Amino acid sequence: MLGYFPYDVWYSFYDGSLLVNVDEQTSQDKGGSWHDLFAPIYYIPLHIRGGYIIPTQEKAITTDFARRNPFGLIVAPNEYGEAVGDLFYDDGLAQNMDENYYFATFSLRDNT
């Protein structure tokens, strides 16, 4: 299966390996590139664009149990070594979101 990736850095969601590097994309108009993807019926090829931080949390059988699991972060630097992302986390119960939530912004710059 062929997949088109717009001009940018792209990583595999599953193992973080670099799939596409901007150095490989030499088009004058900064167009993307096509890549062969491993995509049998039982596997979804999923990739993360560089420049983003994605909060994760291990799944559980109910929302209540999932909330007991620790968070993780997937950090995918762009071509300049930077990334940003947000987390909005509510209590899962309240009808009024004015006070019962947590919001965080994450950023990567200079390897920090």
C-alpha positions as CSV (number, residue, x, y, z in Angstrom):
1,M,0.0,0.0,0.0
2,L,1.2,3.5,-0.8
3,G,0.7,6.4,1.5
4,Y,1.2,10.1,0.8
5,F,2.9,12.2,3.5
6,P,2.9,16.0,3.2
7,Y,6.2,17.8,3.6
8,D,7.3,17.4,7.2
9,V,8.8,15.0,9.7
10,W,6.7,11.8,10.3
11,Y,7.0,9.1,12.9
12,S,5.5,5.7,13.4
13,F,2.9,5.8,16.2
14,Y,3.8,2.3,17.3
15,D,7.6,2.5,17.8
16,G,8.5,6.1,17.3
17,S,10.8,5.3,14.3
18,L,11.3,8.1,11.8
19,L,9.4,7.3,8.7
20,V,9.9,10.5,6.7
21,N,12.5,13.1,7.2
22,V,12.3,16.5,5.5
23,D,15.8,15.9,4.1
24,E,14.4,13.1,2.0
25,Q,11.8,15.5,0.5
26,T,13.7,17.5,-2.0
27,S,10.9,19.0,-4.0
28,Q,11.3,22.7,-4.7
29,D,7.6,23.4,-3.7
30,K,8.0,21.5,-0.5
31,G,5.5,18.9,-1.7
32,G,5.2,15.6,0.1
33,S,6.3,12.1,-0.8
34,W,4.9,8.7,-1.3
35,H,6.0,5.7,0.8
36,D,5.3,2.0,0.8
37,L,3.4,1.1,4.0
38,F,3.0,-2.2,5.8
39,A,-0.8,-2.5,5.9
40,P,-2.2,-6.0,6.1
41,I,-5.9,-6.3,7.0
42,Y,-5.0,-6.6,10.8
43,Y,-2.7,-3.6,11.0
44,I,-3.5,0.1,10.8
45,P,-0.6,2.2,9.7
46,L,-0.7,5.2,12.0
47,H,1.8,8.0,12.0
48,I,2.4,11.2,13.9
49,R,3.4,14.5,12.3
50,G,6.5,16.2,13.7
51,G,5.8,19.2,15.9
52,Y,3.2,17.7,18.2
53,I,3.0,16.3,21.8
54,I,0.2,13.8,22.3
55,P,-0.9,12.9,25.9
56,T,-1.7,9.2,26.3
57,Q,-3.3,7.0,28.9
58,E,-3.6,3.3,29.0
59,K,-7.1,2.0,28.3
60,A,-9.3,0.3,30.9
61,I,-12.7,-1.4,31.0
62,T,-14.4,1.7,32.4
63,T,-13.7,5.4,32.5
64,D,-13.3,5.2,36.3
65,F,-10.6,2.5,36.0
66,A,-8.9,4.3,33.1
67,R,-8.5,7.4,35.3
68,R,-6.4,5.4,37.7
69,N,-3.8,4.7,35.0
70,P,-0.8,6.9,34.6
71,F,-0.3,9.4,31.7
72,G,2.3,9.2,29.1
73,L,3.5,11.7,26.4
74,I,4.4,11.0,22.8
75,V,6.8,13.7,21.8
76,A,7.4,14.1,18.0
77,P,9.8,16.9,17.3
78,N,9.6,18.8,14.0
79,E,12.5,19.6,11.8
80,Y,13.7,22.3,14.2
81,G,13.5,20.0,17.3
82,E,10.4,21.6,18.7
83,A,6.9,20.3,19.6
84,V,3.7,21.4,21.4
85,G,0.5,19.8,22.7
86,D,-2.4,20.3,25.1
87,L,-4.2,18.1,27.6
88,F,-7.8,18.8,28.7
89,Y,-8.9,16.5,31.5
90,D,-12.2,16.7,33.3
91,D,-13.6,14.7,36.2
92,G,-15.9,12.7,33.9
93,L,-18.9,13.4,36.0
94,A,-19.7,17.1,36.4
95,Q,-22.2,18.8,34.1
96,N,-20.6,22.2,34.7
97,M,-17.0,22.3,33.3
98,D,-16.3,25.8,34.8
99,E,-14.2,24.4,37.7
100,N,-13.9,20.6,37.4
101,Y,-11.1,20.2,34.8
102,Y,-7.4,20.4,34.4
103,F,-5.7,22.0,31.3
104,A,-2.0,21.7,30.5
105,T,0.2,22.8,27.6
106,F,3.4,20.9,26.9
107,S,6.2,22.2,24.8
108,L,9.6,21.0,23.6
109,R,12.4,23.4,22.8
110,D,16.2,22.9,23.1
111,N,15.7,19.3,24.2
112,T,13.7,20.4,27.2
